[in-house]
Structures are given as C-alpha cells and as structure tokens.
Amino acid sequence: MRLGGEPESSNFEDRTGQSSSGFGGLGGGGNALGCLLPLVMSRFGLGGVVVLVIGYFLLSSLGGLGGGGGLLPSNAPQHASPAGQSTLDPKTKDFLVRVLGSTEQTWTEIFAKSGARYEPTTMVAYSGGTQTACGFGQAAAGPFYCPNDGKVYIDPSFANELSQRFGAPGDAAMAYVIAHEVGHHVQDLQGILGQAHQLQARASETEGNAVQVKVELQADCYAGVWAANARDEKGSILEPGDVEEAMRAAEAVGDDTLQKQAQGVVVPDSFTHGSSAQRIAALQTGLKAGNLAACKAL
C-alpha cells in the first residue's frame, strides 16, 4: 500500500507497556446495563463471537467447537520495557495512524454524500491485555471493537500472527483487519449493532450465530468499500498485489477453514463470521461497488 499522503489520525491511544489488572470490572465507565451489549470481537473468526454478560467474557473456541479460550498462551511474547513505557515500534505506529487516518478521510466523505456526519472511532494499541468499557480485552482474542466506548482495540503483535500462523502477510492484509474493525464502528453509528443485539436476544443459539455472521460479513464488505475509495493526491493507495493480500487474509480466517484446521470437522450452524468463500465474496462486493448500498444489512 502507498501510505504517506493521507492525514495521520489523532484518534490514537498508546497503552503498550502499561500493566493491566485482569478481569477487574469495567473500564471506561461501563455499567451492568451497558454490559448487555455485545462485544463485537472479531479476531476474524479465530475466537468466535464474544458476548459480554455482567462483566465477564464468554468466549467460544475456534468456531464454537468445544474447548475454552481467551487466555494468553504461556509462550506469548513478553515486553521488557519499564512499566508504563510504550513498547510500540515507531514504524508500526505510523502504519496504524495512517491507515486509521485513511478510514477517517474516506468515511467522512462517504457519510457527507448522504448528508450525515461521520464520528471517528479511537484506536487503542495495547500489549497483552487492557481494560475497556466492555470489560477486560486480551490479545489472545485478537483485534476487536467495543460498542460501549466506540473504540477499536488492537495488539500490534497480531500482524505477526496473521503473517506467520495464518499465511496472510503484507500491509494490505493488516489494513483489511483494521478496516474491518472500523467497519463495526460504522455499523454502530448506523444502529446496526443495536439491531443485531435485539435480534440475538430473542433468538436461539443457531439463529444468533446467523445474525452475527451477517454482521461480520457486512463489516468485511465495508472494509472493501473503504479500500475502493481510499485515495490521496496521487490516486488510489492500493498497489499491485494489495487486493490479493487482503483476499488471502479473508480466506485464511473463514470459519470453515479454521474449524477444519482445528478439528477436522466443519459445523456450519456454529459459524460466527462466515465461511472463507463468504468472507472473500463480501470483501469483493465492497471493493467492486465502492458504496454502502451494496453491503447487505440485517
């Protein structure tokens, strides 16, 4: 991707290097009522849908096929920097704030076309775990969006996991990750996340999963809409191979692909993010159309 011409976002919070207090209640002024909202925690299907109920995470394992999840693995990398001192690499920060800045620029323009005002999300970079208005977020759950505080949370080390573990390297693949989470923020502004929660509240588990799949696929489509419209003074910021990088990432994290790798069995009723084919198709739809109308709502 050709980054550098877009504005750097100022809506960025660096919590890397800060200690966290674990499941010590709600951050950001959350309350028990607010906790009933779903925490749209993608991890691109790696952790399934995560719903917060009265301050605790109920995490499904890979696509819901048994087992627990959510705790950092014992071999997770540890930072040696003094407590409270940022561990964020300057180049990584530059990438994050520029991609975020590009999403702000793009969504502001798209919203303005319909006479609406885009309210940017804030990205929080953290290491290991951090308090959020949706409870305690952990790096093991991957990047996520918290509707209670309207923020995107990401442990920068996820880029290495995406590349090394899931075979989806490249800056465009990571930009897709960020754009997907910002897509959840767009859904939040549109009231779609609230609608999804209402539908899930009166649905069976299978029906609730189906609602979540629609939410995630629409976020993929919105990521495509961003990519199709992301420009600077030289034109599109996409370079040859960028679309392929994003597609590889979408394919690698489809529920069917992950379930097959983890268990050797695919259980469609447990899907929470969509199959590889569905995720690729959703991203392609947004890329080709370049507008919100092409992305199906609930």
BELHU-V493258 format. One record per residue. N is the residue number from 1. RES is the residue in one letter. SS is DSSP state (a for helix, b for strand, c for the rest). PSI is psi in degrees with one decimal (* if undefined). Layout:
<<N | RES | SS | PSI> <N | RES | SS | PSI>>
//
This chain:
<<1 | M | c | 145.3> <2 | R | c | 95.8> <3 | L | c | 149.4> <4 | G | c | -28.3> <5 | G | c | -15.8> <6 | E | c | 158.4> <7 | P | c | 145.7> <8 | E | c | 133.9> <9 | S | c | 140.7> <10 | S | c | -3.4> <11 | N | c | 64.0> <12 | F | b | 134.0> <13 | E | b | 124.3> <14 | D | b | 107.3> <15 | R | c | 6.5> <16 | T | c | 140.3> <17 | G | c | -9.6> <18 | Q | c | 144.1> <19 | S | c | 154.8> <20 | S | c | 158.4> <21 | S | c | 15.7> <22 | G | c | -151.7> <23 | F | c | 57.4> <24 | G | c | 36.4> <25 | G | c | -157.5> <26 | L | c | 135.8> <27 | G | c | 168.8> <28 | G | c | 22.6> <29 | G | c | 24.2> <30 | G | c | 166.2> <31 | N | c | 173.6> <32 | A | c | -38.3> <33 | L | c | -43.1> <34 | G | a | -28.6> <35 | C | a | -17.5> <36 | L | a | -10.9> <37 | L | c | 146.1> <38 | P | c | 142.9> <39 | L | b | 109.6> <40 | V | b | 91.7> <41 | M | c | 91.6> <42 | S | c | -58.2> <43 | R | a | 25.3> <44 | F | a | 38.8> <45 | G | a | -8.7> <46 | L | c | -28.8> <47 | G | c | 4.7> <48 | G | c | -173.2> <49 | V | c | 140.7> <50 | V | b | 125.1> <51 | V | b | 133.3> <52 | L | b | 124.4> <53 | V | b | 115.7> <54 | I | c | 46.2> <55 | G | c | 4.1> <56 | Y | b | 144.0> <57 | F | b | 133.8> <58 | L | b | 95.8> <59 | L | b | 131.8> <60 | S | c | 153.9> <61 | S | c | -161.4> <62 | L | a | 98.1> <63 | G | a | 9.2> <64 | G | a | 13.5> <65 | L | c | 67.8> <66 | G | c | 175.6> <67 | G | c | 169.8> <68 | G | c | -145.5> <69 | G | c | 171.0> <70 | G | c | -17.4> <71 | L | c | 143.2> <72 | L | c | 135.8> <73 | P | c | 152.1> <74 | S | c | -22.0> <75 | N | c | 16.3> <76 | A | c | 142.5> <77 | P | c | 140.2> <78 | Q | c | 141.5> <79 | H | c | 138.0> <80 | A | c | 3.0> <81 | S | c | 153.2> <82 | P | c | 147.3> <83 | A | c | 133.6> <84 | G | c | -12.7> <85 | Q | c | 133.6> <86 | S | c | 139.3> <87 | T | c | 11.8> <88 | L | c | 122.7> <89 | D | c | 133.2> <90 | P | a | -38.3> <91 | K | a | -37.7> <92 | T | a | -43.5> <93 | K | a | -42.6> <94 | D | a | -41.2> <95 | F | a | -46.7> <96 | L | a | -48.1> <97 | V | a | -26.4> <98 | R | a | -40.3> <99 | V | a | -43.4> <100 | L | a | -41.5> <101 | G | a | -36.8> <102 | S | a | -40.7> <103 | T | a | -38.2> <104 | E | a | -45.8> <105 | Q | a | -45.7> <106 | T | a | -49.2> <107 | W | a | -30.4> <108 | T | a | -43.5> <109 | E | a | -42.8> <110 | I | a | -45.2> <111 | F | a | -40.2> <112 | A | a | -31.2> <113 | K | a | -25.5> <114 | S | c | 11.1> <115 | G | c | 14.7> <116 | A | c | 165.4> <117 | R | c | 125.6> <118 | Y | c | 128.2> <119 | E | c | 109.8> <120 | P | c | 149.8> <121 | T | c | 166.4> <122 | T | b | 133.7> <123 | M | b | 131.6> <124 | V | b | 116.7> <125 | A | b | 128.8> <126 | Y | c | 169.5> <127 | S | c | 120.6> <128 | G | c | -69.5> <129 | G | b | 160.0> <130 | T | b | 154.0> <131 | Q | b | 140.7> <132 | T | b | 171.4> <133 | A | c | -4.5> <134 | C | c | 10.7> <135 | G | b | -161.0> <136 | F | b | 119.1> <137 | G | b | 140.7> <138 | Q | b | 145.7> <139 | A | a | -30.9> <140 | A | a | -19.5> <141 | A | a | -6.9> <142 | G | c | -179.2> <143 | P | c | 143.8> <144 | F | b | 164.2> <145 | Y | b | 133.2> <146 | C | b | 112.1> <147 | P | c | -18.4> <148 | N | c | -27.2> <149 | D | c | -1.6> <150 | G | c | 31.8> <151 | K | b | 150.5> <152 | V | b | 130.7> <153 | Y | b | 136.0> <154 | I | b | 131.9> <155 | D | c | 117.2> <156 | P | c | -21.3> <157 | S | c | -11.9> <158 | F | a | -28.1> <159 | A | a | -38.9> <160 | N | a | -39.6> <161 | E | a | -42.4> <162 | L | a | -38.8> <163 | S | a | -51.1> <164 | Q | a | -41.1> <165 | R | c | -36.5> <166 | F | c | 5.0> <167 | G | c | 34.6> <168 | A | c | 70.2> <169 | P | c | 169.0> <170 | G | c | 149.9> <171 | D | a | -29.6> <172 | A | a | -33.9> <173 | A | a | -43.4> <174 | M | a | -34.3> <175 | A | a | -35.9> <176 | Y | a | -40.5> <177 | V | a | -49.4> <178 | I | a | -44.9> <179 | A | a | -33.8> <180 | H | a | -45.7> <181 | E | a | -38.8> <182 | V | a | -31.7> <183 | G | a | -35.8> <184 | H | a | -35.6> <185 | H | a | -41.0> <186 | V | a | -43.5> <187 | Q | a | -39.4> <188 | D | a | -44.7> <189 | L | a | -31.2> <190 | Q | a | -8.8> <191 | G | c | 6.7> <192 | I | a | -38.5> <193 | L | a | -38.4> <194 | G | a | -40.6> <195 | Q | a | -41.5> <196 | A | a | -41.8> <197 | H | a | -41.7> <198 | Q | a | -40.3> <199 | L | a | -42.1> <200 | Q | a | -29.9> <201 | A | a | -27.2> <202 | R | c | 16.7> <203 | A | c | 161.7> <204 | S | c | 172.6> <205 | E | a | -44.5> <206 | T | a | -42.6> <207 | E | a | -38.3> <208 | G | a | -39.6> <209 | N | a | -40.2> <210 | A | a | -37.1> <211 | V | a | -43.1> <212 | Q | a | -37.6> <213 | V | a | -42.7> <214 | K | a | -39.4> <215 | V | a | -45.4> <216 | E | a | -40.1> <217 | L | a | -35.6> <218 | Q | a | -36.2> <219 | A | a | -36.5> <220 | D | a | -42.9> <221 | C | a | -41.5> <222 | Y | a | -34.6> <223 | A | a | -39.1> <224 | G | a | -38.6> <225 | V | a | -44.2> <226 | W | a | -50.6> <227 | A | a | -36.9> <228 | A | a | -26.5> <229 | N | a | -6.0> <230 | A | c | 114.9> <231 | R | b | 161.2> <232 | D | b | -165.1> <233 | E | c | -15.3> <234 | K | c | -6.3> <235 | G | b | -155.4> <236 | S | b | 141.2> <237 | I | c | -5.9> <238 | L | c | 138.8> <239 | E | c | 165.8> <240 | P | c | 130.2> <241 | G | c | -15.1> <242 | D | a | -43.3> <243 | V | a | -40.5> <244 | E | a | -38.3> <245 | E | a | -45.6> <246 | A | a | -39.3> <247 | M | a | -38.4> <248 | R | a | -39.5> <249 | A | a | -43.6> <250 | A | a | -40.3> <251 | E | a | -40.5> <252 | A | a | -23.8> <253 | V | c | 18.6> <254 | G | c | 146.4> <255 | D | a | -41.2> <256 | D | a | -40.3> <257 | T | a | -45.3> <258 | L | a | -39.6> <259 | Q | a | -40.3> <260 | K | a | -40.0> <261 | Q | a | -39.8> <262 | A | a | -39.6> <263 | Q | a | -15.0> <264 | G | c | 4.4> <265 | V | c | 138.9> <266 | V | c | 127.4> <267 | V | c | 91.7> <268 | P | a | -35.1> <269 | D | a | -19.2> <270 | S | a | -1.2> <271 | F | c | 137.8> <272 | T | c | -10.0> <273 | H | c | -15.8> <274 | G | c | 157.6> <275 | S | c | 168.2> <276 | S | a | -43.9> <277 | A | a | -40.2> <278 | Q | a | -39.9> <279 | R | a | -39.8> <280 | I | a | -44.5> <281 | A | a | -41.2> <282 | A | a | -44.0> <283 | L | a | -42.7> <284 | Q | a | -38.2> <285 | T | a | -46.7> <286 | G | a | -39.2> <287 | L | a | -43.8> <288 | K | a | -40.8> <289 | A | a | -41.4> <290 | G | c | 17.4> <291 | N | c | 156.6> <292 | L | a | -31.9> <293 | A | a | -24.8> <294 | A | a | -16.0> <295 | C | c | 112.2> <296 | K | c | 137.4> <297 | A | c | -173.0> <298 | L | c | *>>
//
